[in-house]
Amino acid sequence: MGGALPAGGAPSGGASGSSGGSSGRGSSFRNSRVALCSQVYGRPGQHSIWSDGKSVYFVGSNVSSTGFVYSNNGTGWGEQAFPARDFRGVAGPAGYLQLFLQQNSTGCGVALLSQGAIICSAPTRVDQIAVVSQALSFALAEGGQVIRFSDNYWMRVGARLDTGAMPQVPHGSIWGTQKRLFVTTVSGSLYRFESPAGANPVGQPENAPVMTYSALFGFSENDVWAGTTDGALVHFDGNRWDPTTIVPNCGGGVQALWGSNGILYAISDNVLVRVIQRKAEVLSREECDGPKWVSLWGDSPQEVYLVQNDTSLENGACGSTRLFWFNGTRIGPL
């Protein structure tokens, strides 16, 4: 496919990583009926999906390390290619088409996509970015170093959380607000920062069940969920962490979490689940040697977006990466 990257919608407002927003936002990608078909080859962890409520964004890299940013605002999927870019993730707020793009590079680990141009934003490679607002973002950098984006530049937050730890999970995870920031490191440890946007915040180990943590999402600083490499979901109510349910998996544990209106979605390598009032419902299950879920985001409980890698389709016309949309009832192509 080809074509220019479609323009994004208006800023959605509020915390981009909190409740996920509302479904009634007018003309958008919802008017498009053509699924993405692209030969995006790359390691599954490099494929990431995100939305600002008007447009859906997807990033990936092919075998020649050309990075692609795809966007669909209702006029169909458009793409923009950036040679020598190895994109690993995408985050916003992107209403005015400024996206943070994670790159597999220590020369420019975070890039800013603004009006079609790439600008180096942070020199260090990061595992994940958590956007709180247009003025505040956090990222987990190499060695467990948390960095904060405010006043248009990145700065270190506290000391490194992992020093020489061997990776036990594919990547760390980060989620937070101005009041509290939660971090899982590549060693699977869980930390909390109080007042992370203030002066001299310090990350403290959480008093949580001893597990290897792999994913985070929160509805508020007192309503936070963590996933583990064993598939457990653990809930924080502002005072304590309690194990609640298990996400079936084929050894990969919980890969990603996202939620809206109190409804949590989780993916393991082969299963998509919906959690309501701490009870998990399996929405999709693949065989252990079948397709793998690799990324999850959404706008509402009726608009949940997923990325799947199916190596059996690698030589097909559209490649091994497929995008899906769960509308609250069924899963279809996006």
N, C-alpha and C positions, 0 to 999 in steps of 0.2 A: 504494500500500500504506500501511499505517499501523502503529500499535501501539507499545508501549514498547520501548526498547532493552534486549535481554536482558542479564542479568548475566554477567560474565566468570567464568572459572574461577580456580583457585588459582594463585598465583605459580609460574611455571615454573622459576625459579631459574637462576643462572648468567648469563652474558653474553647479553643478548637479541639481539645482532647478530652472534654468532660462528658457532656450528656449526649453528644452526637447530633443534636439539632432536631429539626422538624421536617416532616415529609411534604408539607404544603408550601412549596417554594416556587410554583409557577413553571414557566417554560425552562427546560433544562435538558440534560442528557436523557431524561425519561421519554422524550419524543423520538429518540433514535431507536431504530429497530434492527440495525446491522451490527452483529457481534464483531469484536476485534479479531482480525486474522493477521498474524505477523510472525515472521521468522525470528523471534527473539530467543536466541540460545544463550545459555549461561547457567551458572549454578542456581538451584532453586531459591536459595536464600537471597539472591540478588533481585528477585521480583517482588515489588511492593505496590500496594494500591492504597489510595487515599481520596477523599472527597471533601469539597467545601460546601456541598448542598446544591450547587449549580452545575459544576463539572466534576467528572470523575477523572483522576489522574493515575497513571500506571507507569512505572519505570522498570527498565531492565537493561541488560547488556548482552551482546552476542560474543561469539568465540574470538572475535578480533578486538574485543574491548571497546567497541563503539557503544556509547550509552544512548538509549532512546527514552524520550519522554512522550507519552501518549496522553491525549486529552479528548474527552467527548462532552460537549455541552449541548447536545441535541442535534447537531448538524452532522454527526458521524464522527468516527475516530480519525484524528489527525496525529501526525508524528513529527518529532523534531529530533534529528540525530546529532550527536556530539562526539566526533572521533577522539580516541584516547581518553574516554570517560567511562569509568566502570561503576555505574550507579548501583547502589544497594538499597536505597530507601527514599521515601518522599514524605514531606510534612508541610503544613502551612502555618499561618493562614494564607490562603492563596487567592482571595477574592480579587486582588489586583495583580494576579499572576506573579507573585513572588513566592517561590517554593524553595525550601531547604532540600538539597539533594545530597544524600550520603554517598560518598565515593570511597572505593577501595584504594585509597591513596593517602600516604602521609604528607604529600606535598600540598594537597588541598582536600582535606577530608570532608568538608562541608562546602557546597557550592550554593550560591543564590541564583535562582533563575528569575530574572526580571526583564520583562518586555522582550523575551526571546533570547536574551544574552546571558551567558554564564559569568558570574563574578565569584572569585574565591572568597569564602566567608570565614573559614577556620582552617588552619594548616594541619591539624591533627585528625586522624581517622576516628570516626565515631561508630558506636554500635547502634544507637537509636536516638531519636530526637523527640522530645515532648514539647508541644507548643501550647502555652497557656493563653496567650493573647498576641495581638500584633506587636506588642512591645516587649514580650517576655517569652523566652524559650529556654529549655535545658537540653543537654545532650550528655550521653555517657561516652567518654573518649577512652583511648587505649590506656591500659593499666588501671582501670577503674577510676579515672579522673572525671569528675562531673564538671561541666563547663556551662556557663549561663550566657545567653544572648540578651543584652539590654543596651539601650543607648547606641544601637547599631554596631556593637562589637561584642566579641566573646571574651569571657574572663573565667579563670578557674574558681571553683567553689569548693572550699575545704581541701583536705589532703586526699591523696589517692586511696581508694577503698580496697583495691587488689594490688598487691606488690609481689610480682613474680608468680602469681597463681596460674596453674595450668588450666586451660579452658575445659569445663565440664559440660557447658551448654553451648549451643551454636552462637549465641550473642547475649549480651545483657539486655535489660529492659528498664525503662524509666517512665514515670508518670507523676504528675503533681499539680499543685496550685501555687498561688503566692504564699499560702500558709504552710503547706507541707509538701515535701518531695520524697517519693519512694523510688528506690533503685535496687535492681538485682544485677549483680556483677557476673562476669563470665565464669567465676568459680561457683555460682549458684547461691551466693550469700545475699541477704536481704537487709537493706539499710533504710534509715529515715533521716531526713533533714527537716528541722523545724525552722520556719521563716527563711526559706532558701533564697528569697529575693533580698534579704537584709544583709547586713555587714557580718562578715566572718562566720557564716553558717558551718556547722560541723556535722558530718554524717555519723550516726550512731547505729550499731547493730540492733536490729529489731528483736524483741522478745517474742519470737514466733516459733512454731513447731520446727524442729530440726529436719529440714528437707533441702533439696537442691532446687532453688527457685529459677524459673525460666521466663515468666511473662507477668505483666502488670496491667491493670486498668482500674480506674476509679470513677465513681459517680460524684463523689465529693471527698474531701480529705478525711471524712469519718465513715466512708463507705467505699472501701478499696478491696479489690480482688487480686490474688496472686496465684499463678499456676506453677506446677512443679514438673520436673523431668519424669516423675512417676505417674503423672496424670492427675494429681490431686488439685482441687481448687480450695483455697484458703481465704477466708473473709475477715476483714478488719472493720470493726464497728466504731473505731475511735479510741477504744480501750484495750482490746485484745484481739488476737488472731485465732480463728476457729476453722479447722478442716470441715468442709461441708459435703463434697461429693467427689466422684472420680470421673474423669473424662477417659473413655476407652481409647487405647492407643496401641501402636505396634512397636513400642520401645522408644519413641521420640518424645513422649510426654506432651505437655501443653505447649503449642507453638506460638499462639497469639490469643489475645482477649480484646473484646470491644463490646460496648453496650450502650443502651439508650432507654430512658424512661424506666429504669430499674430492671430491665431485662438484659442479661449478660449472654454474650455469644463467645464460644471458645472453639478453637480448632486444635486437634492433635494432628499427627501425620496423616491419619486416615479417616478421622471422624469430625463432623460438625455438630455441636450441641448448643441448645438454648437452655438457659438456667433462669427459672422463675421461682421466686421464694425459696431459693436454695435447692430446688429440685431440677435435675438435669434431664432433658429430653433429647435423644439422638435424632437429628434431622437428616443426616447423611452418613453412610458408612461405606468405605471402600475396603477391598481386600488388602492385606498387608503388602502384597507384591504388586499392588495396583497404583493408581494415581495418588499424589501426595498434596495435601493442602499446605500452602506456604505463606499466605498473607490474608489479612482480614481487616475490614473497616466498614463504616456505614454512616447513614444519616438518620435512620429511624429503625424501629423493629420491623418495618416493612421494606426497608432498603438496606440490605446487608450485602456487601461486596466481597468476593473471595477470589483468590488466585490459586490455581491448581497446576501442578506439573505432572505431565503424563509422558513418561519416556517412550511409551509404545507409539506415540504420535510424532516423535522427533523428526522423522523424515517426511512427514506429511506437509501439505500445502501451507498450513498455518502454524507448524512447529508444535513443540511440546507444551507450551504455556497457554492455558485457557482461563478466561475470566467468567465469573458467574455472579448472578444477582438473586438473592433470596428475598422474595416479596412478602414474607410472613406465612406463606402457604406452600410454595414450591420453589425449587431452584432451577433457574434457566440461564441461558447465555447472556453475557453482558457485552 
